[in-house]
Amino acid sequence: MTEAPILLPDPSARFEAAFRAVHARTMRGLAFVNPTLRVEAVGFAPWKAHWLGVMVTPWSMNLVIAPRDLAQWRSLPAGEKRRYAFPAGDFDFIGARAEAIGAYLACSLFSPMLEFADHATACDTARFAREALFDAAHAQSPAEPPVAHADAEASGGGLSERIDAIANARISRRALVHGDF
């Protein structure tokens, strides 16, 4: 007879508290921090034996995998990668650990967050990105060129031109999911 799994509760509140503390202690006022944004855990829900959601902060947006069923959780040393398959493709997550949260895995979607005009847009983007993971129509074919990078490089633009191109580009759903903007 197998034992019942030990399921952990939704980690959203712990993530929000931990990242708000980081913001208050070390991030507030830094040049790469978007002052119009705040910390919010978006769309955390069970996925396989884990919690999957998106952390929106004034400096980054990350897909997050956190333990839900302790018996099936495998920690990863900080900085090491593990690839997960979703209908939209394979994504690398990096091991992380925070005292207030414990072990978790993160996949960067945006960093910095300067292109977001307001918090609502950032959260809508986070919700869409999480949903898009489960839609095979967003899978990138190997022949697809990156969206904004190709345009910026073709024009011979430097970093500031590339940032402008990204901020002003109409980003396809596929590009959003694969970071090709």
C-alpha positions as CSV (number, residue, x, y, z in Angstrom):
1,M,0.0,0.0,0.0
2,T,1.4,3.4,-1.0
3,E,1.3,6.3,1.4
4,A,-0.8,9.3,0.6
5,P,1.2,12.1,-0.9
6,I,2.2,15.1,1.3
7,L,0.9,18.0,-0.6
8,L,2.2,21.5,0.1
9,P,-0.2,24.5,-0.1
10,D,-0.1,27.2,-2.8
11,P,3.3,28.9,-2.4
12,S,2.1,32.3,-3.8
13,A,2.0,34.1,-0.5
14,R,5.5,32.9,0.5
15,F,6.9,34.0,-2.9
16,E,5.3,37.4,-2.7
17,A,6.5,38.0,0.9
18,A,10.1,36.9,0.0
19,F,10.3,39.0,-3.1
20,R,8.7,42.0,-1.5
21,A,11.5,41.8,1.2
22,V,14.1,41.6,-1.5
23,H,12.6,44.6,-3.2
24,A,12.5,46.7,0.0
25,R,16.1,45.7,1.1
26,T,18.1,45.8,-2.1
27,M,16.2,46.6,-5.3
28,R,14.2,49.8,-4.8
29,G,15.5,52.7,-6.8
30,L,18.0,50.7,-9.0
31,A,18.1,51.8,-12.6
32,F,16.9,48.5,-14.0
33,V,13.8,48.3,-11.6
34,N,10.5,49.5,-13.1
35,P,8.9,51.7,-10.4
36,T,5.4,51.2,-11.9
37,L,5.5,47.5,-11.1
38,R,5.1,45.6,-7.8
39,V,5.7,42.0,-6.7
40,E,2.9,39.5,-7.5
41,A,2.6,35.8,-7.8
42,V,0.4,35.1,-10.9
43,G,-1.5,31.9,-11.9
44,F,0.1,29.4,-9.4
45,A,-1.7,26.1,-9.9
46,P,-0.9,22.4,-9.7
47,W,1.1,21.0,-12.6
48,K,2.1,17.4,-12.4
49,A,3.4,17.0,-8.9
50,H,4.5,20.6,-8.6
51,W,3.2,24.2,-8.4
52,L,3.6,26.2,-11.6
53,G,3.2,29.9,-11.8
54,V,4.8,33.2,-12.7
55,M,6.6,35.7,-10.4
56,V,6.2,39.3,-11.5
57,T,8.6,41.7,-9.9
58,P,9.7,45.2,-10.8
59,W,13.0,43.7,-12.1
60,S,12.0,40.4,-13.7
61,M,9.3,37.9,-14.7
62,N,10.0,34.2,-14.2
63,L,8.1,31.0,-14.7
64,V,8.4,29.2,-11.4
65,I,8.1,25.5,-10.5
66,A,7.9,24.8,-6.7
67,P,7.3,21.6,-4.8
68,R,3.7,20.4,-4.3
69,D,4.2,16.7,-3.6
70,L,7.3,16.4,-1.5
71,A,7.8,12.8,-2.4
72,Q,8.2,13.7,-6.1
73,W,10.2,16.9,-5.7
74,R,13.9,16.8,-6.8
75,S,15.9,19.8,-5.7
76,L,18.4,21.2,-8.1
77,P,21.6,23.0,-6.9
78,A,21.4,26.8,-7.3
79,G,22.4,27.8,-10.9
80,E,22.1,24.3,-12.4
81,K,19.5,23.7,-15.2
82,R,16.8,21.2,-15.7
83,R,14.7,21.0,-18.9
84,Y,10.9,20.5,-18.8
85,A,8.7,19.6,-21.7
86,F,5.5,21.5,-22.3
87,P,3.2,21.4,-25.4
88,A,4.7,24.7,-26.5
89,G,8.3,23.3,-26.3
90,D,11.1,22.5,-23.9
91,F,12.2,25.1,-21.4
92,D,15.2,25.3,-19.1
93,F,14.6,26.1,-15.5
94,I,17.4,27.1,-13.1
95,G,17.7,25.9,-9.5
96,A,17.2,28.5,-6.9
97,R,16.8,28.7,-3.1
98,A,15.6,31.3,-0.8
99,E,15.3,31.0,3.0
100,A,11.7,32.2,3.1
101,I,10.7,30.0,0.2
102,G,12.9,26.9,0.1
103,A,14.0,25.3,-3.2
104,Y,12.3,26.2,-6.4
105,L,13.1,26.4,-10.2
106,A,12.9,29.5,-12.3
107,C,12.8,30.2,-16.1
108,S,13.3,33.8,-17.1
109,L,10.7,35.4,-19.3
110,F,11.7,39.1,-19.0
111,S,14.6,40.9,-17.3
112,P,14.6,43.8,-16.8
113,M,11.0,44.8,-16.9
114,L,11.4,48.3,-18.2
115,E,9.2,47.7,-21.3
116,F,6.1,47.3,-19.2
117,A,4.0,50.5,-18.9
118,D,1.9,49.3,-15.9
119,H,1.4,46.4,-13.5
120,A,-1.8,45.2,-15.1
121,T,0.0,44.7,-18.5
122,A,2.8,42.8,-16.8
123,C,0.3,40.5,-15.0
124,D,-1.7,39.9,-18.2
125,T,1.6,39.0,-20.0
126,A,2.4,36.6,-17.1
127,R,-1.0,34.9,-17.4
128,F,-0.7,34.6,-21.1
129,A,2.8,33.1,-20.9
130,R,1.7,30.5,-18.5
131,E,-1.3,29.5,-20.5
132,A,0.7,29.5,-23.7
133,L,3.0,26.8,-22.3
134,F,0.1,24.4,-22.7
135,D,-0.8,25.2,-26.3
136,A,1.2,23.3,-28.9
137,A,0.3,25.9,-31.5
138,H,3.0,28.0,-29.8
139,A,5.7,25.5,-30.4
140,Q,8.6,27.0,-32.3
141,S,9.7,25.2,-35.5
142,P,13.5,25.0,-35.9
143,A,13.3,27.2,-39.1
144,E,11.5,30.1,-37.4
145,P,13.8,33.2,-37.0
146,P,13.6,35.2,-33.8
147,V,11.2,38.1,-34.2
148,A,12.7,41.4,-33.0
149,H,16.4,40.3,-32.9
150,A,16.5,39.7,-36.6
151,D,15.0,43.1,-37.4
152,A,17.4,45.0,-35.0
153,E,20.4,43.1,-36.3
154,A,19.5,43.7,-39.9
155,S,19.3,47.4,-39.4
156,G,22.8,47.4,-37.8
157,G,21.4,48.7,-34.5
158,G,23.3,48.7,-31.3
159,L,21.9,47.7,-27.9
160,S,19.7,50.8,-27.5
161,E,18.2,50.2,-30.9
162,R,17.6,46.6,-30.1
163,I,15.8,47.5,-26.8
164,D,13.7,50.1,-28.7
165,A,12.9,47.4,-31.3
166,I,11.8,45.0,-28.6
167,A,9.7,47.6,-26.8
168,N,8.0,48.7,-30.0
169,A,7.7,45.3,-31.7
170,R,4.4,43.6,-32.0
171,I,5.3,40.3,-30.3
172,S,3.8,37.1,-31.5
173,R,2.5,34.6,-29.0
174,R,5.1,32.1,-30.2
175,A,7.9,34.7,-29.7
176,L,6.7,35.5,-26.2
177,V,6.7,31.9,-25.1
178,H,10.2,31.3,-26.6
179,G,11.8,34.6,-25.7
180,D,12.4,35.6,-29.3
181,F,11.7,39.3,-29.0
